[in-house]
Amino acid sequence: MQLTQKEVSLLKDMRNQEKLCIDKYSKYAAEAHDPQLRQLFDSIAGTERAHLDMLNQIEAGQTPRPSPATDPAPAFQAFYPTSQTPEKQADSYLCADLLSTEKHVSALYNTCVFEFTDENARNLLNGIQKQEQGHGKAIYDYMSANGMYS
């Protein structure tokens, strides 16, 4: 696959975003108080690593295989009481930051889908975008189950 200069530039931006996601999810998994949240963040960090690998393959001119379909979003049990605790506030901050990050990353993938000329690359990028949207939905679901989203 021959990439245009614009596609190379977009891939660089996306790789940087995926690296940031990996760092944030890994760091936040270590900081999260709720074990469900730690597990969610660890799982998403692994998916983000797979995304980075696919982007590196595209940049190398290869058409990587799409990652498997994402698992259905987990059903979260409320971990926190309705009252605010320092732990709940801390986990709520982590979730809000990562939800905002996912919204941003999904929007960048949307741009890539429209800018890439190779249909296979567009389809792959669209698949990654859907996974990013799934990450945002899982975070929202966690926040909703724990009274963190208003």
Secondary structure, 3 states (H helix, E strand, C coil): CCCCHHHHHHHHHHHHHHHHHHHHHHHHHHHCCCHHHHHHHHHHHHHHHHHHHHHHHHHCCCCCCCCCCCCCCCCCCCCCCCCCCHHHHHHHHHHHHHHHHHHHHHHHHHHHHHHCCCHHHHHHHHHHHHHHHHHHHHHHHHHHHCCCCC
